Amino acid sequence: MLIEVKNIIDKIKTEISSFKEKLSYEPKLVSLVVEPDESTKSYLNSQKRNAKKYGINLEIVESNDLINDLRIYNEDDATDAIFVARPLKKGYTELDIAKHIDPEKDVEGVSLHNIGSMFYEKELFVPCTAEAVVKIIEDTTDVRGKNIVILGRSTTVGKPVALMLQRHGRDATVTITHTKTKNLKEITTKADILVVAIGKANFVDRSFVKEGMIVIDVGINVVDGKIVGDVDKDVSEICQLTPVPGGVGSVTTAILMRNVFRAAINKKGDL
């Protein structure tokens, strides 16, 4: 069974509509990109069209000096929000972004301030994909007391998802696994909910799951020209599974757009 995310996206759109009423202008989102290839340019142009539908002015800036450009747009009053396009080119790391992006314009939730604030449950923004995962889980079931296993420990998905699911009021029991985890299938098959974010096409098959489990597939991989997830589609025959494409990614995009409005309103002091 595939998990439907339309209801979640509709709720986010309703939230965006309420934010729009508080703004008298079209908020500006700057996307910084270093040496983009054709696929990255195509992705950013599609995001620009998508942003326009939400009433956001997305400006794509090809950067020759990412750190300096972050400083420039941090200080630019006309820029409400910033995100840095991936993949990052050689010479830059995720930590560079985390250190230098303004937390109040950091709509991806990757700054040191926003990541650190998650420990205290007081963040302004959290990583969009992580929030999408949590929203989908909460829309599907009550997470309180659930045994949740996460495959992957990235700073944008695995780790923040774990923090968010353990926070007071959610109260899930979370296990993070990784490439050095032993007896992986013994761990995953005991879970109530499995989150997979490892970037390996169709890695998780039926042997990793049990019947009735909720499986959140965060992966986006290209195989023979087609987009596939980290979870084999056959898993949907015995589990509730998010589709790829059209699952976590769609919710993530809506959250990013909502965050642009939140950043603009926060700048006004109305959030």
LINVENHU-V209386 format. One record per backbone hydrogen bond with DSSP energy under -1.0 kcal/mol. NH is the residue of the N-H (numbers start at 1). CO is the residue of the C=O. Records with the same first field share a line. If there is no record, write none. Layout:
BEGIN
NH: CO  CO
END
This chain:
BEGIN
3: 241
9: 5
10: 6
11: 7
12: 8
13: 9
14: 10
15: 11
16: 12
17: 13
18: 14
19: 15
20: 16
21: 17
22: 19
23: 20
29: 57
30: 81
31: 59
32: 83
33: 61
41: 37
42: 38
43: 39
44: 40
45: 41
46: 42
47: 43
48: 44
49: 45
50: 46
51: 47
52: 48
53: 49
54: 50
55: 52
56: 51
57: 27
59: 29
61: 31
63: 33
69: 65
70: 66
71: 67
72: 68
73: 69
74: 70
75: 71
79: 76
80: 28
81: 28
82: 105
83: 30
85: 32
92: 89
97: 93
98: 94
99: 95
100: 96
101: 97
105: 102
107: 105
109: 106
112: 98
115: 111
116: 112
117: 113
119: 116
121: 118
122: 117
131: 127
132: 128
133: 129
134: 130
135: 131
136: 132
137: 133
138: 134
139: 135
141: 137
145: 171
146: 143
148: 173
149: 193
150: 175
151: 195
152: 177
159: 154
161: 157
162: 158
163: 159
164: 160
165: 161
166: 162
170: 167
171: 167
172: 165
173: 146
175: 148
177: 150
181: 178
187: 183
188: 184
189: 185
191: 188
192: 147
193: 147
194: 214
195: 149
196: 216
197: 151
202: 229
203: 200
204: 230
208: 205
209: 206
212: 238
213: 210
214: 192
215: 240
216: 194
218: 196
221: 228
223: 226
226: 223
228: 221
232: 204
235: 232
236: 233
237: 234
238: 235
239: 235
240: 213
241: 1
242: 215
251: 247
252: 248
253: 249
254: 250
255: 251
256: 252
257: 253
258: 254
259: 255
260: 256
261: 257
262: 258
263: 259
264: 260
265: 261
266: 262
267: 263
268: 264
270: 265
END
